[in-house]
Amino acid sequence: MQNNSTALGLRVLCVDDDPDTADTLGTFLELIGFEPHVFYDGESALKAVREFRPDACILDLAMPKMDGCTLARRLREWAGNRPLPLVAVTAQSDDAARRETAAAGFDYHLTKPFDPDQLAMLVADIVILRGDLWDDGPPP
């Protein structure tokens, strides 16, 4: 049986400064049929987006050099008018953290540790959103 997300070819940028967390997230996304691109810092991820052009991004917030909110703002600038779902993954679950991620342009806020089923459902929502917003095909 073919996974519908594989047929869609969703490319997901995963950024976390903890290699174990980033790699596990990437493996999970690959297992459910997505094409993850894993990075351990915001600067490297930002340099790479022009080459592989992600369809969605999952970003840790607390990273050295470039934190997740700064990276989210830069990704929003890069994406321009095209939709680019951004998911914050953080240990911070209070209202202030949620306001901060919303102000930075995140669409979703997941608190670590998160349930893999919750992430799978969120990614499925992104696929649905992608289909609704990109009826004319993937972004240029």
C-alpha positions as a Python dict, from the first residue, in 0.01 Angstrom:
ca = {
    (1, 'M'): (0, 0, 0),
    (2, 'Q'): (141, 338, -100),
    (3, 'N'): (154, 610, 162),
    (4, 'N'): (-39, 918, 43),
    (5, 'S'): (225, 1152, 184),
    (6, 'T'): (489, 980, -30),
    (7, 'A'): (277, 1043, -335),
    (8, 'L'): (262, 1410, -240),
    (9, 'G'): (640, 1428, -194),
    (10, 'L'): (628, 1655, 111),
    (11, 'R'): (976, 1785, 200),
    (12, 'V'): (1011, 1865, 569),
    (13, 'L'): (1290, 2072, 721),
    (14, 'C'): (1377, 1943, 1072),
    (15, 'V'): (1607, 2154, 1287),
    (16, 'D'): (1715, 2071, 1642),
    (17, 'D'): (2054, 2129, 1803),
    (18, 'D'): (2029, 1791, 1977),
    (19, 'P'): (2138, 1543, 1707),
    (20, 'D'): (1952, 1252, 1871),
    (21, 'T'): (1625, 1445, 1872),
    (22, 'A'): (1673, 1575, 1517),
    (23, 'D'): (1769, 1235, 1379),
    (24, 'T'): (1481, 1060, 1556),
    (25, 'L'): (1237, 1315, 1421),
    (26, 'G'): (1380, 1273, 1072),
    (27, 'T'): (1357, 894, 1093),
    (28, 'F'): (998, 912, 1214),
    (29, 'L'): (898, 1143, 928),
    (30, 'E'): (1070, 918, 678),
    (31, 'L'): (891, 613, 817),
    (32, 'I'): (552, 777, 766),
    (33, 'G'): (643, 868, 410),
    (34, 'F'): (789, 1217, 409),
    (35, 'E'): (1124, 1345, 286),
    (36, 'P'): (1299, 1493, 590),
    (37, 'H'): (1602, 1721, 566),
    (38, 'V'): (1768, 1725, 908),
    (39, 'F'): (1994, 2002, 1039),
    (40, 'Y'): (2147, 2070, 1379),
    (41, 'D'): (2156, 2450, 1362),
    (42, 'G'): (1954, 2730, 1211),
    (43, 'E'): (2231, 2877, 999),
    (44, 'S'): (2294, 2552, 810),
    (45, 'A'): (1922, 2496, 764),
    (46, 'L'): (1868, 2845, 627),
    (47, 'K'): (2150, 2803, 374),
    (48, 'A'): (2001, 2474, 253),
    (49, 'V'): (1639, 2581, 203),
    (50, 'R'): (1709, 2740, -134),
    (51, 'E'): (1835, 2407, -265),
    (52, 'F'): (1567, 2165, -144),
    (53, 'R'): (1276, 2409, -87),
    (54, 'P'): (1086, 2263, 210),
    (55, 'D'): (709, 2227, 211),
    (56, 'A'): (694, 2243, 592),
    (57, 'C'): (939, 2307, 876),
    (58, 'I'): (969, 2162, 1227),
    (59, 'L'): (1197, 2378, 1440),
    (60, 'D'): (1334, 2355, 1792),
    (61, 'L'): (1323, 2689, 1971),
    (62, 'A'): (1621, 2682, 2208),
    (63, 'M'): (1921, 2660, 1977),
    (64, 'P'): (2254, 2841, 1997),
    (65, 'K'): (2356, 3104, 1738),
    (66, 'M'): (2013, 3125, 1574),
    (67, 'D'): (1710, 3033, 1783),
    (68, 'G'): (1395, 2882, 1636),
    (69, 'C'): (1196, 3208, 1641),
    (70, 'T'): (1468, 3392, 1448),
    (71, 'L'): (1488, 3103, 1202),
    (72, 'A'): (1108, 3108, 1162),
    (73, 'R'): (1113, 3479, 1078),
    (74, 'R'): (1390, 3426, 823),
    (75, 'L'): (1201, 3134, 668),
    (76, 'R'): (888, 3349, 641),
    (77, 'E'): (1095, 3612, 455),
    (78, 'W'): (1237, 3344, 225),
    (79, 'A'): (893, 3194, 151),
    (80, 'G'): (736, 3527, 63),
    (81, 'N'): (367, 3482, -18),
    (82, 'R'): (368, 3107, -57),
    (83, 'P'): (240, 2895, 232),
    (84, 'L'): (507, 2737, 449),
    (85, 'P'): (370, 2563, 759),
    (86, 'L'): (602, 2610, 1058),
    (87, 'V'): (592, 2386, 1365),
    (88, 'A'): (763, 2490, 1690),
    (89, 'V'): (892, 2202, 1901),
    (90, 'T'): (991, 2308, 2251),
    (91, 'A'): (989, 2214, 2617),
    (92, 'Q'): (812, 2546, 2687),
    (93, 'S'): (437, 2508, 2712),
    (94, 'D'): (326, 2825, 2890),
    (95, 'D'): (114, 3098, 2732),
    (96, 'A'): (412, 3332, 2694),
    (97, 'A'): (597, 3072, 2484),
    (98, 'R'): (289, 3019, 2269),
    (99, 'R'): (252, 3395, 2214),
    (100, 'E'): (621, 3415, 2122),
    (101, 'T'): (596, 3136, 1865),
    (102, 'A'): (278, 3285, 1716),
    (103, 'A'): (447, 3627, 1689),
    (104, 'A'): (745, 3464, 1513),
    (105, 'G'): (513, 3316, 1251),
    (106, 'F'): (473, 2958, 1369),
    (107, 'D'): (150, 2783, 1276),
    (108, 'Y'): (176, 2504, 1537),
    (109, 'H'): (333, 2465, 1883),
    (110, 'L'): (426, 2114, 2003),
    (111, 'T'): (557, 2061, 2354),
    (112, 'K'): (841, 1813, 2415),
    (113, 'P'): (811, 1531, 2477),
    (114, 'F'): (534, 1497, 2224),
    (115, 'D'): (330, 1197, 2123),
    (116, 'P'): (438, 1063, 1780),
    (117, 'D'): (70, 1014, 1693),
    (118, 'Q'): (13, 1384, 1762),
    (119, 'L'): (297, 1473, 1524),
    (120, 'A'): (163, 1235, 1258),
    (121, 'M'): (-181, 1397, 1280),
    (122, 'L'): (-28, 1743, 1259),
    (123, 'V'): (173, 1647, 950),
    (124, 'A'): (-145, 1502, 797),
    (125, 'D'): (-313, 1839, 858),
    (126, 'I'): (-23, 2007, 677),
    (127, 'V'): (-73, 1775, 380),
    (128, 'I'): (-440, 1870, 369),
    (129, 'L'): (-351, 2237, 402),
    (130, 'R'): (-95, 2199, 126),
    (131, 'G'): (-355, 2051, -106),
    (132, 'D'): (-601, 2332, -31),
    (133, 'L'): (-352, 2614, -71),
    (134, 'W'): (-146, 2482, -361),
    (135, 'D'): (-418, 2380, -604),
    (136, 'D'): (-205, 2524, -885),
    (137, 'G'): (83, 2291, -797),
    (138, 'P'): (381, 2316, -567),
    (139, 'P'): (541, 2655, -515),
    (140, 'P'): (806, 2769, -760),
}
